[in-house]
Amino acid sequence: MNATFYYWLEISFTEVRPNADLLKEPGRPRTTRIQNEMDWKESSQSLRCTVYKVEGHNRRTCPQRASSSSRH
């Protein structure tokens, strides 16, 4: 065998790179559905706590629920 013989032959080629404009964006894809009147939101109501029925906060951020954790 010749000392200059390589097991894998060297191949010359041009570098191929993907088109940056066609790459998928990260995150959840936006919907392609056309929205109509049924999808429009009406004016949102203020927060109302479902535990104590008080406006201004919800069940998750209820200040009284945190202090009385034995109730729930």
N, C-alpha and C positions, 0 to 999 in steps of 0.2 A: 504494500500500500504506500501511496505517496503521502508525505507528511503534510502537504497542503490540502489534502482531501478533507472536507468537512462532512460530518454525518448529515446535518441539515443544510441544504443548499440555501445560499442567501438569495432572497427575492427582493427585487426593488419594486416599489409601488408608491403611488401617491397617497397622501394621508386623506382619509375620508372623514368628514365631520358632519354631524346632523345640522339641518337648517334650524337656526334658533327661533325663527318665526313659527315653525310648525311643532315645536316641543310643547308638551302638555304643561299647563300652569299648575302650581301646587294648590291644594285645597279642594273643596267641594265645587263641582262645576255649577255654573248658573243655569237656571231653568230656561228652556227655550219656548215654553208654553206662553201663548198670548193671553194676558190677563184681561178680564172684563169687569163689569160693575160688581159682580158677586165677590170678587177678590179684594175690593177696596175696603179698607178699615174705616169704620165710623169712629167718632171721637172716643178715645179710650176713657173708661171710668177711673176714678181715683182708686188707689189701693184700699182694700178692705180686708181686715184680719178675719179669717174663717173661724178662729178659736173664740175670740171675744167680740166679734162683729163691730170693731172700731175701725174708722177710716184713718189713713195715714201710714199704715204699714201692712205687711202681709203676715201669714203664719210663720214663715221662715225668719222674718226679722222682728217678731213680736217681742218687745222688751219684758212683758209680764210672763210670757211663756218661759223665758230663760231663767227668771227668778223662781218660778214655781214649777220646776222640772218634775216634781213628784206627781203632778196632775196628769201629765202625758208621758 
